Amino acid sequence: MKSSITKNTLKAIYRLLDRVSPLDQDCGQLCGAACCTCGSEINFPDSKGEDDFGIYLLPGEEKMFSRKEEWLGWEKNHAEDYEFPDSWHGTVYFLHCKTAPCCPRENRPLQCRFFPLAPHLDEDDVLHMVYQDSELPYECPLISQEIPLNEDFIRATYTVWKHLIQDPLLYDLVVMDSDFRIEDLGDEIEYLYP
């Protein structure tokens, strides 16, 4: 599966998202870094990373990693075996933290940098930012308590997704997720931006 997003573009996106944060404080202090630790070998030392909580890299994002990072566990999966868009074929990479919550923040994958936001395309194909609504094995206070997020974080995440959906694979992913969201929530979708 070949993404049109280059490594240089990904580096620029990482740099942009390094400059913003959901809150002015470390949001992990609110929940004990739940999103970083619930799948780690620190909390589940006998798990060997199998079936742990983790994230999928976006297509092409594997270029940002050597696959020798000691803080990451890697799994190679076939897109066809999971719920991905029909246009996705071949390898998708699933990662879980092995040394959480002590990952090098500047190397976090995009899905970690976007959280708790998700891209959503409405019926008119207009991009919006919404709260992540995937089922999670923990409660995120940013979502459950609707703690106001920094506007610069929301705008930067929106800007990145505006660029990323130019890639057909990522566009198809956002369309699929948005269709599920529309089916589940209908008119109750809360747009955070714009």
C-alpha positions as CSV (number, residue, x, y, z in Angstrom):
1,M,0.0,0.0,0.0
2,K,1.7,3.2,-1.2
3,S,0.8,6.6,0.3
4,S,1.4,9.8,-1.6
5,I,2.6,11.5,1.6
6,T,6.4,11.8,1.6
7,K,8.7,11.4,4.5
8,N,9.6,15.1,4.3
9,T,5.9,16.0,4.5
10,L,5.5,13.7,7.5
11,K,8.6,15.3,9.2
12,A,7.0,18.8,8.7
13,I,3.7,17.5,10.1
14,Y,5.5,16.1,13.1
15,R,7.3,19.4,13.7
16,L,4.0,21.4,13.4
17,L,2.2,19.1,15.9
18,D,5.2,19.2,18.3
19,R,4.5,22.9,18.8
20,V,0.9,22.4,20.0
21,S,-0.8,20.4,22.7
22,P,-4.4,19.7,23.7
23,L,-3.9,21.5,27.1
24,D,-1.3,23.9,28.6
25,Q,-0.5,21.1,31.0
26,D,0.4,17.4,30.5
27,C,-3.1,15.9,30.0
28,G,-1.6,12.6,31.1
29,Q,-1.7,13.9,34.6
30,L,-5.5,13.9,34.5
31,C,-5.8,10.2,33.8
32,G,-2.4,8.6,34.7
33,A,-1.4,8.6,31.0
34,A,-4.1,6.0,30.3
35,C,-3.7,6.2,26.5
36,C,0.0,5.6,26.8
37,T,0.1,2.9,29.5
38,C,-3.0,0.6,29.1
39,G,-1.3,-1.5,26.4
40,S,2.3,-1.3,27.6
41,E,4.4,-4.2,28.8
42,I,4.8,-2.1,32.0
43,N,1.1,-2.7,32.9
44,F,0.9,-6.2,31.2
45,P,4.4,-7.7,31.5
46,D,3.4,-11.2,30.4
47,S,1.5,-10.0,27.3
48,K,4.5,-9.8,24.9
49,G,2.5,-7.1,23.1
50,E,-0.1,-9.5,21.7
51,D,-3.7,-8.1,21.4
52,D,-2.7,-5.1,23.6
53,F,-4.1,-1.7,23.1
54,G,-2.2,0.3,20.5
55,I,-2.6,2.2,17.3
56,Y,-2.3,1.7,13.6
57,L,0.2,3.8,11.7
58,L,-1.3,5.8,8.8
59,P,-0.3,4.5,5.4
60,G,3.3,5.7,4.7
61,E,4.0,6.7,8.3
62,E,6.2,3.7,8.8
63,K,8.8,5.7,6.9
64,M,9.3,7.7,10.1
65,F,10.5,4.7,12.1
66,S,13.5,2.3,11.9
67,R,11.4,-0.6,13.3
68,K,14.2,-1.0,15.8
69,E,12.8,1.4,18.4
70,E,13.1,-0.3,21.8
71,W,10.1,1.6,23.1
72,L,7.7,0.2,20.4
73,G,6.3,-3.2,19.7
74,W,5.5,-3.8,16.0
75,E,2.9,-6.0,14.3
76,K,2.5,-6.4,10.6
77,N,-1.1,-7.1,9.6
78,H,-3.0,-7.3,6.3
79,A,-5.4,-4.5,5.7
80,E,-7.9,-6.9,4.1
81,D,-8.2,-8.8,7.4
82,Y,-9.4,-5.8,9.3
83,E,-11.9,-3.1,9.0
84,F,-10.1,-0.7,6.6
85,P,-11.4,0.9,3.4
86,D,-11.7,-1.3,0.4
87,S,-8.9,0.7,-1.3
88,W,-6.4,-0.5,1.4
89,H,-4.4,-3.5,0.4
90,G,-1.3,-5.1,1.9
91,T,0.5,-4.3,5.1
92,V,-0.7,-2.1,7.9
93,Y,1.5,-1.6,10.9
94,F,0.1,-1.9,14.5
95,L,2.2,-0.4,17.3
96,H,2.0,-0.6,21.0
97,C,4.1,1.1,23.6
98,K,6.6,-1.0,25.5
99,T,8.1,1.7,27.7
100,A,5.1,3.9,28.3
101,P,4.7,6.5,29.6
102,C,8.3,7.3,28.7
103,C,8.2,7.3,24.9
104,P,10.2,10.0,23.2
105,R,7.4,12.6,22.6
106,E,9.0,13.9,19.5
107,N,8.7,10.5,17.9
108,R,5.0,9.8,18.7
109,P,3.0,8.5,15.8
110,L,0.3,10.8,14.3
111,Q,-2.6,9.1,15.9
112,C,-1.1,9.9,19.3
113,R,-0.5,13.5,18.3
114,F,-4.1,14.0,17.1
115,F,-5.8,12.5,20.1
116,P,-8.5,13.2,21.3
117,L,-9.5,14.7,17.9
118,A,-10.6,12.8,14.8
119,P,-11.3,14.1,11.3
120,H,-14.9,14.0,10.0
121,L,-16.3,14.7,6.5
122,D,-19.9,15.8,6.6
123,E,-22.5,14.9,3.9
124,D,-21.2,17.9,1.8
125,D,-17.6,16.6,2.0
126,V,-16.6,19.4,4.4
127,L,-13.8,18.5,6.9
128,H,-14.5,19.0,10.6
129,M,-12.7,18.1,13.8
130,V,-14.7,16.0,16.2
131,Y,-13.9,14.1,19.4
132,Q,-12.5,10.7,18.9
133,D,-15.4,8.3,19.3
134,S,-13.8,4.9,18.9
135,E,-14.3,2.5,21.7
136,L,-11.5,2.9,24.2
137,P,-10.3,0.6,27.0
138,Y,-10.1,3.6,29.3
139,E,-11.8,6.9,29.9
140,C,-10.3,10.1,28.5
141,P,-11.2,13.1,30.7
142,L,-10.6,15.4,27.8
143,I,-13.6,13.7,26.1
144,S,-15.8,12.6,29.0
145,Q,-15.5,16.0,30.8
146,E,-15.4,18.0,27.6
147,I,-12.4,19.9,28.8
148,P,-11.8,22.8,26.4
149,L,-8.9,22.1,24.1
150,N,-6.3,24.7,23.0
151,E,-7.5,26.4,19.9
152,D,-4.0,26.2,18.3
153,F,-4.0,22.4,18.8
154,I,-7.4,22.1,17.1
155,R,-6.4,24.4,14.2
156,A,-3.1,22.6,13.7
157,T,-4.8,19.2,13.7
158,Y,-7.4,20.5,11.2
159,T,-4.6,21.9,9.0
160,V,-2.8,18.6,9.0
161,W,-5.9,16.6,8.1
162,K,-6.8,19.1,5.4
163,H,-3.5,18.1,3.8
164,L,-3.6,14.4,4.6
165,I,-7.0,13.8,3.0
166,Q,-5.4,14.8,-0.3
167,D,-4.0,11.3,-0.2
168,P,-6.6,8.9,-1.6
169,L,-6.0,6.2,1.0
170,L,-6.4,8.7,3.9
171,Y,-9.4,10.3,2.3
172,D,-11.0,6.8,2.0
173,L,-10.3,6.2,5.7
174,V,-11.9,9.5,6.8
175,V,-14.9,8.8,4.6
176,M,-15.4,5.3,6.1
177,D,-15.0,6.6,9.7
178,S,-17.3,9.5,9.0
179,D,-20.0,7.2,7.4
180,F,-19.9,5.0,10.5
181,R,-20.2,8.1,12.7
182,I,-23.1,9.5,10.7
183,E,-24.8,6.1,10.9
184,D,-24.3,5.9,14.7
185,L,-24.9,9.5,15.7
186,G,-26.8,11.2,12.8
187,D,-27.5,14.8,13.6
188,E,-25.9,14.5,17.1
189,I,-22.3,14.8,15.8
190,E,-20.6,17.7,17.6
191,Y,-18.2,19.6,15.4
192,L,-15.4,21.2,17.3
193,Y,-13.8,23.0,14.4
194,P,-14.9,24.7,12.2
